Amino acid sequence: MLINTTADLKNYIPASVTLNFQDIRPKLRLVEREIIKRIFSKAIYLRLEALGAPTGQDAELKDLLSEAVAHLALLEYLPFGQVQIDSAGVRIATNENMKTAFEWQIDNLKTECSKQGWNAIEAALELCESLEDGELKTVWIASITYTTSKAQLLPTLRKFEHFANLGHSRVLFTKLIPTLTDIQDEVILPAIGQSLFDKILSFDTESDAPKKTLLKQAYKLASKALAFGTIGRAFLDTMLILSDNGPLIIDGLQSRQPKSVKTAPTELVLLIAQNATNRASGALAELVEYCQLHADVLTEYKESSNFISEADQTNHIPRNDPKWGIAFL
């Protein structure tokens, strides 16, 4: 395991931690199994676990993942931490010197654990993107996450937030990934064609300087359209809680928990979603026009169904306005 003792926890948790390590160990295993191994691969986990005293980027990555495991495991443990389960039932532990924390204090602690844990995950992903050639990079390249990220315009939260703010929430970004992937495949890619799409994904490897500049701008426009298109389509979903009884809307007016809030009126939610969709449509239209204007350099765009050749300028079936391509968002 990446965290093996209470002392290891104390290296990352900025508070007095005196709990028995065996109490939190099941949650450490849960986080390592469900988050670390799924995101970074079992091979990377086993490599870092096996290295007693890692150096270089191995040490940096292990430190970030250990930080994530410590905070996310504590987040999972907290609901259990304030209760005692025995043959007589479930009870809250108190004594003459200490008492169980208030709900709001526990909620604040859970918020901080979630934020720091997922920020460490994000930082670890960024580190993996910049790994130097070597054994660690070879193992990373073999992971599913690496393969998937190389096919994405916006593979990380920080890249997404270059265009739209998600409150720095990696958890929210993870929820949006299916929608983001659908819009990329259904809207962005068909608009410019597979060949140019593949080219802008790796614009930083282009050796021709003028073309690299054009590819970088096309990447920016495509990413902007993708970010706002994702928000436009998924905005309504973010206020729902799916349950066995159907979708529920967050409403804190009847809740005694101070962190609860009432969902914004439907009209406001629709207005914000429509605004995001309009911005996505504008960016997509600008992207198509930009690629058409620079098609002599961005020659891959000529394979797109949206490309209009000079021969077709005066005698062709008018194509839809580029904004129409994103109307179904």
PyMOL commands that set and color helices and strands:
alter all, ss='L'
color gray80, all
select helices_A, chain A and resi 6-10+21-40+42-50+56-81+103-129+135-141+144-149+157-160+170-192+194-201+203-205+209-234+236-239+266-293+299-303+310-312+322-326
alter helices_A, ss='H'
color red, helices_A
select strands_A, chain A and resi 83-86+89-92+240-243+246-249
alter strands_A, ss='S'
color yellow, strands_A
deselect
rebuild
show_as cartoon
